[in-house]
Amino acid sequence: MRIKAVLFDFGGTLVDTPPRFDYETCLLNLHQSLLKNGVCISFEGYKQFHNEVRDRVYAGNSLREVLFAFRVSEALNRFGYSLKPTDRIIVEATEAFMEPWIQARTMEEDVPSTLQRLKKKYSLAVVSNFGHSPTVWKTLERFALVKFFDVVVVSADVGWRKPSPKIFKKALEALMVSASESVFVGDEPDHDIEGAQKVGMRTVLLKKPSTKETRYKVEPDEAVSALEELSRALKSIEAKAQTNISKHRG
């Protein structure tokens, strides 16, 4: 087996959330945008409804993606406002929320050099669970990573979240490669590793210092502690696959 494509998770793999990041900063920014556009509601009241809508949306572990803008419009509906997710007020409030999120992201210094090296040999893609597609693109642009990727697939555009096979298959179709020719790299054993394996992809788990040592429902083909180790892991996957082919022929 020759690997033709390497697909990456986004958050926690290519970029990280700083340990002291304050989610409320984003909500405050969103609230200020609403006030500027004439939506006069209290911050604490909005925060309560926003969080209630978020919890309801993701209750029951549904893999259907719900746009972040929908959550904003639903929260405002509790105050009597009838605004669609595509209305300017909601769009601007969503962008206001996302801006401090984008600026707060961090990136390990080995990411660009690793991607540059891999790009010479493989097609590369991003597959991200995120309810606002422009934020993924803007973050990749902020770190000058867009140029490395042939395909960027975001759950907000697909309507399904990892580990749904639909989002993985969407990326594979866009790359025009089969699952057996592809490797998925991610930091989430359930969403990334299990989801990718279910569609027939090989997998590499990125184990961060914060990753807890535990037995997962599925085991990755390889594990690395930094992306700079990825070339070694990919060579190992190809070698194992070749060995299995030889055994079957023998």
LINSUL-V679970 format. One record per pair of residues at least 12 apart in sequence whose ideal C-beta (glycine too) atoms are under 6 Angstrom apart, sorted by sequence separation. I is the first residue (numbers start at 1). GAP is how many residues later the second one is. If there is no record, write none. Layout:
# LINSUL-V679970
I:GAP
I:GAP
This chain:
# LINSUL-V679970
31:12
73:12
155:12
158:12
184:12
193:12
222:14
31:15
70:15
205:15
222:15
69:16
204:16
207:16
221:16
54:17
73:17
153:17
184:17
203:17
53:18
67:18
72:18
136:18
153:18
203:18
204:18
205:18
206:18
207:18
182:19
183:19
184:19
185:19
187:19
202:19
27:20
151:20
179:20
180:20
53:21
69:21
72:21
133:21
179:21
197:21
53:22
72:22
179:22
126:23
133:23
151:23
194:23
124:24
125:24
130:24
132:24
133:24
151:24
194:24
50:25
69:25
124:25
131:25
193:25
49:26
68:26
124:26
125:26
126:26
127:26
128:26
129:26
130:26
123:27
189:27
193:27
163:28
168:28
49:29
119:29
162:29
204:29
163:31
168:31
129:32
163:32
115:33
129:33
162:33
165:33
98:34
105:34
165:34
202:35
102:36
107:36
98:37
102:37
41:38
127:44
125:46
125:50
37:52
123:52
33:59
34:59
33:60
30:63
33:63
68:63
67:64
68:64
30:66
29:67
30:67
29:68
26:71
29:71
26:74
25:75
26:75
21:83
18:86
18:88
67:89
15:90
16:90
65:90
65:91
15:92
65:94
65:96
14:97
63:97
63:98
63:101
6:112
114:113
114:114
6:116
10:116
110:116
111:116
114:116
5:117
110:117
5:118
6:118
7:118
8:118
10:118
110:118
7:120
15:124
10:126
7:164
5:170
5:172
4:173
13:173
13:174
12:175
4:177
5:177
6:177
7:177
8:177
9:177
3:180
9:183
13:193
3:231
3:235
1:240
